[in-house]
C-alpha cells in the first residue's frame, strides 16, 4: 500500500509507532467526513435513527483512521 512516511513517534514494548498516512487511511478519512456530513443532514431532517447511525460510523471510522495513521495500519515488529 502506498505510504507517506513522516517519522517515528515512540516505541511501546518493542513496537515502533510511526506517524504517516497510507491509502487505507485516506479512504477512511473520506468515509469519516461523509459520516459527519450525514450527522448534519440527519439533524436537519430530525431523523433520530440516522443521527445515531452516523455518530456510530463517525466514531468507528474516526478511531480506525487515527489508529491507521499512527501505526501504518500494522505494527512494525522489528525485523
trRosetta pair geometry for C-beta under 8 A, 3 or more apart (Angstrom, degrees):
i j d omega theta_ij theta_ji phi_ij phi_ji
1 22 4.8 58 128 177 118 127
1 23 5.1 -132 -169 30 99 106
1 24 6.2 -15 -161 -17 155 98
1 73 7.1 0 64 44 154 156
2 22 6.2 155 87 -152 52 74
2 23 5.2 81 49 -41 91 106
3 20 5.7 44 179 142 96 135
3 21 7.4 167 -151 85 60 36
3 22 4.3 -28 -98 -94 79 96
3 23 8.0 -84 -69 -10 55 73
3 72 6.5 6 -133 -141 142 93
4 20 5.6 -178 88 -166 56 92
4 21 5.3 -3 52 56 104 83
4 22 7.5 -177 17 -81 65 46
5 18 6.8 -35 -144 166 90 135
5 20 4.7 -38 -115 -102 40 139
6 18 7.8 143 59 168 65 88
6 19 5.1 -51 74 100 109 91
6 20 5.1 170 14 -91 81 66
6 21 7.7 39 -12 -3 117 81
7 18 6.7 -168 112 -154 28 86
7 19 6.3 1 67 50 69 92
7 20 7.8 151 26 -60 38 90
8 11 7.6 -4 -179 -52 123 83
8 16 5.9 -59 -131 -176 114 109
8 17 7.3 102 -163 81 71 51
8 18 5.2 -57 -104 -103 53 77
8 19 7.8 125 -148 11 10 74
9 17 4.8 -49 59 105 111 97
9 18 6.4 167 1 -120 84 20
9 19 5.3 88 -51 -30 108 98
9 70 7.0 -29 3 -153 154 85
10 17 5.5 4 62 51 66 112
11 14 7.0 20 176 -103 108 8
11 15 6.7 161 -158 77 68 40
11 16 5.2 -32 -102 -101 89 59
11 17 6.8 -175 -92 12 32 78
12 15 5.5 -23 69 60 76 94
12 17 6.3 38 5 -25 101 117
14 77 7.4 36 130 -153 101 61
14 78 6.0 -42 174 -38 98 128
15 75 4.5 -32 -154 -170 122 127
15 76 6.8 133 -161 62 66 59
15 77 6.4 -27 -107 -99 82 59
15 78 8.0 -96 -96 -29 43 85
16 75 7.7 138 52 -171 55 77
16 76 4.8 -31 55 69 102 117
16 78 7.7 125 -10 -69 102 63
17 70 5.8 -13 -172 165 106 91
17 71 5.9 -55 -133 -93 76 75
17 75 7.9 -42 -86 -126 63 86
18 70 7.6 144 76 175 39 41
18 71 7.2 99 45 -128 69 29
18 72 6.0 36 62 -43 112 100
18 76 6.8 47 -8 -3 118 131
19 69 6.5 14 -152 153 71 84
19 70 6.1 -25 -100 -118 70 49
20 69 6.9 -168 74 -163 36 60
20 72 6.2 21 60 -91 116 72
21 25 4.8 -124 -154 83 74 139
21 26 6.5 86 164 -54 110 83
21 69 5.5 -8 -93 -121 73 89
22 25 5.3 100 52 9 61 102
22 26 7.4 -116 108 -5 35 91
22 68 6.9 -105 43 164 98 108
22 72 6.4 63 -24 -162 130 60
22 73 5.7 -66 44 -15 139 129
23 26 5.6 -52 -152 33 36 115
23 27 6.6 36 152 -18 66 102
24 27 5.8 -54 -152 36 34 110
24 28 6.4 28 152 -15 66 107
24 68 5.7 -127 102 -157 106 150
24 73 5.4 81 59 -101 140 142
25 28 5.7 -57 -146 40 33 109
25 29 6.3 40 153 -25 66 102
25 65 5.8 101 -152 -150 76 67
25 68 4.2 -171 -83 110 94 123
25 69 5.1 110 -141 -68 146 76
25 73 6.9 -128 -44 -62 93 104
26 29 5.7 -50 -149 30 31 114
26 30 6.8 32 152 -18 62 102
27 30 5.7 -54 -155 33 34 112
27 31 6.6 31 150 -16 67 104
28 31 5.5 -50 -144 38 38 111
28 32 6.2 43 153 -22 67 103
28 61 5.2 -171 -166 -170 89 92
28 64 5.7 -120 -150 100 152 99
28 65 4.2 -168 117 -84 118 86
28 68 6.4 121 31 24 149 147
29 32 5.6 -53 -148 36 31 113
29 33 6.4 33 153 -20 63 104
29 65 5.4 113 -72 -139 64 135
30 33 5.7 -53 -150 34 31 112
30 34 6.5 29 153 -15 65 105
31 34 5.7 -55 -149 39 33 110
31 35 6.3 32 153 -20 66 105
31 57 7.4 -112 156 170 98 108
31 61 4.8 -123 103 -152 111 158
32 35 5.7 -55 -147 36 31 109
32 36 6.6 34 153 -19 64 102
32 57 7.9 -176 -112 137 48 82
32 58 6.0 87 -151 -138 74 62
32 61 4.5 -159 -74 111 81 113
32 62 4.9 109 -130 -74 130 70
32 65 5.6 -46 -30 -28 144 149
33 36 5.7 -52 -151 33 33 111
33 37 6.5 35 149 -17 64 105
34 37 5.3 -52 -149 38 36 115
34 38 6.3 45 147 -25 65 102
35 38 5.1 -44 -149 31 38 120
35 39 6.8 48 149 -25 63 93
35 54 5.2 164 -173 -160 77 73
35 57 3.9 -150 -126 106 140 113
35 58 4.3 -168 116 -67 122 73
35 61 6.2 142 4 37 146 133
36 39 5.6 -41 -154 24 38 114
36 40 7.0 36 149 -15 63 100
36 54 7.7 133 -91 170 17 109
36 58 5.6 94 -69 -110 69 125
37 40 5.8 -52 -154 35 36 111
37 41 6.4 34 150 -15 66 108
38 41 5.7 -56 -143 41 33 110
38 42 6.0 32 158 -19 67 109
38 50 6.9 -128 169 171 97 98
38 53 7.8 -71 141 97 135 89
38 54 3.9 -162 108 -116 108 125
38 57 7.1 23 59 60 145 138
39 42 5.9 -59 -145 39 26 108
39 43 6.3 27 156 -20 64 107
39 51 6.2 69 -141 -138 69 67
39 54 4.2 -177 -69 124 67 134
39 55 6.2 86 -102 -65 117 68
39 58 6.5 -8 -40 -35 128 143
40 43 5.9 -55 -149 35 28 110
40 44 6.5 29 153 -19 63 106
41 44 5.7 -54 -150 35 32 112
41 45 6.4 17 156 -6 66 110
41 50 7.7 -74 98 143 88 136
42 45 5.8 -62 -143 47 32 103
42 47 4.8 -94 -156 64 82 98
42 50 3.6 -161 -120 109 125 109
42 51 4.4 -175 121 -66 130 65
42 54 5.5 -169 5 0 143 142
43 46 7.2 28 -174 -77 34 42
43 51 6.0 84 -68 -99 69 116
45 50 7.1 16 72 56 124 148
47 50 4.0 32 110 23 118 118
47 51 6.5 160 91 -21 63 84
48 51 5.5 -54 -148 33 32 114
48 52 6.4 31 156 -18 66 105
49 52 5.8 -54 -150 36 32 111
49 53 6.3 28 155 -14 66 107
50 53 5.8 -54 -142 41 32 109
50 54 6.0 32 158 -19 66 109
51 54 5.9 -59 -145 39 26 109
51 55 6.3 27 156 -19 63 107
52 55 5.8 -54 -146 36 28 110
52 56 6.4 29 154 -18 62 107
53 56 5.6 -54 -149 37 32 114
53 57 6.3 31 153 -18 65 105
54 57 5.6 -51 -144 38 33 110
54 58 6.2 36 154 -21 65 105
55 58 5.7 -53 -146 36 31 113
55 59 6.3 28 157 -16 65 106
56 59 6.0 -56 -146 38 28 107
56 60 6.1 23 159 -15 65 112
57 60 5.9 -59 -141 41 28 109
57 61 5.9 9 169 -1 67 113
58 61 6.6 -62 -134 48 20 95
58 62 5.5 24 164 -22 61 120
59 62 5.8 -57 -135 40 20 113
59 63 6.3 24 162 -22 59 108
60 63 6.1 -59 -154 32 23 109
60 64 6.6 8 157 -5 61 109
61 64 5.8 -58 -143 45 35 105
61 65 6.0 45 154 -28 67 104
62 65 5.6 -51 -146 31 29 115
62 66 6.6 25 157 -14 63 104
63 66 6.1 -61 -154 38 29 106
63 67 6.2 24 153 -16 66 111
64 67 5.4 -51 -138 42 36 114
64 68 6.0 39 160 -22 67 105
65 68 6.0 -57 -148 36 25 108
65 69 6.4 23 156 -17 62 108
66 69 5.8 -56 -146 37 30 110
66 70 6.2 21 158 -13 65 112
67 70 6.0 -62 -146 42 27 106
67 71 6.1 -22 171 21 65 114
68 71 6.8 -83 -134 56 22 79
68 72 7.4 -66 -173 114 59 16
68 73 4.5 20 -143 -83 89 74
71 74 6.8 -163 137 64 99 12
71 75 5.6 -40 -170 -81 117 62
72 75 7.7 147 47 -90 106 18
72 76 6.7 73 16 -43 146 93
76 79 7.6 -100 -177 11 80 102
